[in-house]
Amino acid sequence: LPAITLIFIALPSLRLLYLLDESMNPMITLKTIGHQWYWSYEYMDFKNQIEFDSYMIQPELINSFRLLDVDNRTLLPMNTQIRTLITAADVIHSWTIPTLGMK
């Protein structure tokens, strides 16, 4: 009985994984690199590669969300295919989008 239950769960999951693995042609590729105290971003699909660093804003300097606001925000277009590559240079990080409630 447990094996049948596992098969019942696995088959839809495998189908979904297969459908998600379709190769898309994204308009923008964003490479996110986590460093110990900041994030680096690279927009890779332009003639001149755009790179910038993003540091946290000190909460005393501005009325902001504590430990969430940064000096250079990442901007992404709506309704487009976007490939996101996330890696860490020196330590393991947790990349989050607070407004979407996902981590």
HELIX and SHEET records of a PDB file:
HELIX    1   1 PRO A    2  LEU A   20  1                                  19    
HELIX    2   2 PRO A   98  LEU A  100  5                                   3    
SHEET    1   A 4 ILE A  50  SER A  54  0                                        
SHEET    2   A 4 TRP A  39  TYR A  43 -1                                        
SHEET    3   A 4 ILE A  28  GLY A  34 -1                                        
SHEET    4   A 4 ILE A  82  ALA A  88  1                                        
END                                                                             
